[in-house]
Amino acid sequence: MILLSLPRRRTILATAALLSTVVALGAASPALLAQTPAARTAATAEAAPTRSGHAEVAGARFYYEVHGDPASDKTPLLVLHGAFMSGEAMRPFVTPFVASRPVITIDARGHGRTGDIGGTMSYDQLADDAAGVLAALGVKRADVLGYSMGGSTAIALAVRHPRLIDKQVVVSGGASLVEAIKHIDAVPFAYSDAQLRAIPGKTMIVLGDADGLTLDHAVKLFRLRGGSDLATATQGFMTAPPKARLSVLPGTSHIGIMAEAATIAAQALPFLDEQTPPMPEGFF
C-alpha cells in the first residue's frame, strides 16, 4: 500500500520575519488591509456574522461564527483557517460565499477566541473538533474550504467523517507554515491511497506555483480523487461536472494565496454548485 505522506515543513520558512507575517495575517487579511478605512468598514459589515459564540465539544469550548441559516436548504460551507490565524482572518474567503449559502468559521484549538484548551494538536484531532462543532450547531452535512493547516484538516474531515462532509476545497493543504506547531508536525499524518479514493465527496485542490505544497504532491492527490480523466482529455470537452478539480495559481506563494481569495472563490463556486464547465460558443 502506497502512503500519501505530507511534505515536511521547510526550515527556511521558520524565520522571525515570516512568523511576524503570519501573526499579522491572524489579525487581518492582506486584502482587507489594502483597502481604505471606509472600504474596510463596509467589508466588515458585509461579513458580519448572524450568530456567534462557543460550542461545547467533549468538554472544550470552540469559538464559531455563522453567516446565514445552517438549517436552510443550502449546504453550509465550513471555512477553516491556517496556522497562527483565526476564523476572522478568513473573511476574504467568507464574503464571496455568503450570498449563496450559509458559511461557518471555527477558531481551531490553540487559536483565536478558542485559545489553549489543552489536548493534542493533530490533524485528526482538529478534524474531530470541527465535526463536533458542526454537530453542536445541528449541521448534518457540509462542504468545507480549508487553507494550509485548514486544508489538511479538510482532508482529515473527509476521511474520518464521510457522512458529514461532502465537497472539499483544499487550498495549500498539506503544508503548515512554520515549525512552531511542532507537535502537529511530529504526529504522523498519512492516509492510504484506498482511504483517499474512498472519500465520497468531490475534491478541489488549489495551490500556488511557488507554494510550500509541491506540485507533484497536489497532482497525486488530484489523481487519487478522480482527476486527470483520460476519456475527457481525449474527448476535448466535458458533459458532466468533473470528479476532481485542480487549480495552480501563477506567481503565487503560500502566503500570497491569501490575496487571491476572489479568484479562488470564482473557481470554487461552480465546483460547490456542481456546475458543468461551459462550452465556448461556435465549437459545435
N, C-alpha and C positions, 0 to 999 in steps of 0.2 A: 504494500500500500504506500503510495507516494504521499507525503505530508506537505501541505502548503504552509510553510513556515514564514512568519513575518520578518522582514529585514531588521537587523539590529540598528539601534539609533546611532547616528553618526556623531562621534565625539566632537567633531569640529563644530557641530551646531550648539554644543553646550558651552557657549560663551556668555559672559555677563551682558554684553550688548544685545545678544539675541534674546536672552531671558527678559531683559527690560522691555523689548518689543512685544514679547508675548504677554507680559503682565499688562502692558498698555492696551493690548487687544482685549483683555478681560474687562477693562473699564469702558471702552468704546471702540466701535469698529472703524477701520480706516475710511470707509465710505462716509460714515457719519461725521467723522472729524473734519473731513474735507469740505463739508457744507457750511453755509453761512449760519449764524445763530438762528435766524428766522426759519431757515430750511430744516435745521436740526429740531427745532421746536415742533414744526409740522410733522416731521418724520416720527418723532417720539409719540405725538398724539395719535398718529395713524396706527402705530404699532402698540398702543396701549392695550393691555390685556383686559378681557371681560371678567376674568376671575383669576385669583392668585392665592397662594397660601402654602401650607406644608402638609404633605401626605404622610401618613403613618405606614411604614413598611418594615415589618419584622423588628419593631421596637425602635426604629430610627425615623427621623423626620426629614423629608426631602422637599426642598422648595420647588414649586412649579408655577407656571403661568399658562393660562388657557386663553386663546383668542377664538371667539365664536362658540358654538354649541357642539360639544363632542357627541351629544345624543341625536344630532341631526342625521339625515340620510346620506350625508357626505362622509367619506372615510377620513378620520383625523390624520394629520401629519405630525409625527413626533420629530422634533428637531433637537439633535444632540450636539453639544459644543465640544471643542478641543481642549487639550490640556492647558491649565492655568487660565481658563476662560470661564464663562458663565452663560446661562441661557440668554441673558440680556445682550451679551456681546454678539449673539447670533441674530440680532434684529434684521440685518440685511437679508438673511435667509428666511425670515418670518414674513415681513411685509409683502413680498411678491405673491405669497400663497393665501393670505387671509381672506382675500376677496372670493376665493373659490372653494375653500374648505376650512374646517377648524384646524388650528395649529396649537400644539402643546410644546412647551420647553421645560426642561428639567435642569437644575443645578446638580451635577454629579457629586457624589461623596468627596469631601475634601475641597470642594469648590463653591464659590459664590455664597449664597444665603443658606445653603445646606451646611457648609462648613465641615469640620472634623467630627465625624460620628463614630470613629473607631472602625475596627474590622479590616479585612484585607482589601487591597486595591488590585483588582484583576479585571480583565475584560468580561469574563464570565460573571463576576460579581456585579459589575456595572450594568450588564445586561439584565440580570435578575432584579437589580434595583429599579431599572426603568420599567420592567414588566410589572413590578409591584406598584409603582406609581400609576400606571395605566389602569391596573385592576382597581386601585383605590378611587380612581376617577370614573369608574364604571365603563371603561373603554374595552370592548371585546375584540376589536380588530383595528389595526392602524398601519399606515405606511410610515416609513422612517427615513429621515435625511440626517446623516451624521458627518461631521468634519473632523479629520485627523483622529484623535482618540475616540471621538464620537462615531467616526466611520467604522473603526474596528469594533466598537460596541454594537453598531447596527448589524454587522455580520454575526456577532455572537448572539444577538437577539433573534435573528432569523434562524440560526441553528438550534438554539435552546428553547425558543418559544414559537415554533412554526404556526401554531393555531392563532397566535396573537398578531404576528407581523405578516403583512402582505408584501408590498413592493419596498425595495431598499434603494436609496440613493447614497452611494458611498463616495464621499468627497475627500480625497487624500487620505483614505483609510489605510491602516497598516503601518503608519509611521507617526509616533508621537514626536514632539519637537526637541525636547532636551532630556538630559539624563536625570533630572531632579526627581522624576517619578521612578525611582529605582526599583521599587517592588513590582510595579506593574510590568516593568521590562524583564524582571527576573522570572516571573511566573510564565511557564510555557503557554503559548497561545497558537495552536496549530490545529486545524481540522483536516481530516482526510478528504481526498477527492470525492469519495462517496457521500460524506456528510455535506459537502458544499453543493454537490449536484442534487442532493435530496431536498434542499430548501424549496418549498413550494412556490413562493412568490417570485416575481421577476426582479432583476437587479440592474441598476445603472451605476457605472463606475466613472468617476470624474477625477482627473489629476492634472497637474501642470507638467510641462515638458522639462522643467527643472525642479521637480518635486522631490521630497525625501523618499517617496514611494517610487520604486523603479518601474519603468515601462514594461519590462519582462514580467514582473510580478502582477501588474494590472492586467496585462494581456492573458496571463494564465488564469487569473480569476474570471476574466471575461469569458474565456472559452469554457471553463468549468460550469459557468452559469448559463451556457447555451448559446453564446455568441459565436461569431465567425462561421456563420452558416453557409456552407458551400453551395447549396441549392439556390439560395437567394443571391449569392455573389455571381453565379453563372447566369442566373435569370436577368439580373441587372436592375430589378425593381422589387418592391415589397407589396404584397397583397394583404398582409396582416401585421399587427404590431410585433416587433422582434422579441425574442426571448430575453435578450440582454442588450444593453447599450453601453458604449464606451466613448467617453469624450476626453480628448487631450487638449488642454488649452495652451496655445503657443506663448512663449516668453513669460511663463508663469511659474513662480516658486511656491513652496509650501505655504509661506505666509501670504505671498502675493495673491493666492487664490481667493483670499477673503475679500479682495477688491473686485472680484468677478462674480459676485452674487447675482447680479441681474442677468448675466449671460447664462449662468448655471440654472437659474430659475426658468429662463425661457426654454432651455433644453429639457428640464425636469418636468415641467407642466404637461407636455404631450405624453411623456412617459407615465406619469401618475394617472393621467386621464385615459390611458390605453388607446392612444390615437395611432392610426397607421400613418407612417411618414407620407407626405403628399407627393404626387407625381408632378413633374414640370409640365406646363402646357405645351401642346404641339408635338409630343413624342408619339402619340397614338391617335 
